[in-house]
Amino acid sequence: MRLMNKIKNIRERLGMTQSALAKGIGCTQGNVGHYENKNQTIPPDVAKRLIAFAANRGVQIGYEDIYGPAYASLAA
């Protein structure tokens, strides 16, 4: 699964529009669109906010959900 699909999947799990997610994590709707459709890498500070934002809504995700399973082995 490519990065853009991971972010879209997370957003859909949260049941949110790009605009609502952007507001919740402190970026623009255009940024979210680029993360989903242009394969733009999410900066670590935005990833951290996304993880916290999702957790506050009862959806548990981690860096490996955003960056892929290779991240989990690098972070260990």
TARA-V379976 format. One line per field, one symbol per residue. ss: DSSP state (@ for helix, = for strand, . for the rest). psi: psi as a letter, one per 20 degrees, with the letter a starting at -180 (. if undefined). Layout:
ss = ???
psi = ???
This chain:
ss = ..@@@@@@@@@@@@...@@@@@@@@...@@@@@@@@@......@@@@@@@@@@@@@......@@@@@.@@@@@@@.
psi = prghhgggggghhikqrgggggghjlarhhggghhghjkpppqhhhgghggggghijjoorahhhgirhhhhhhi.
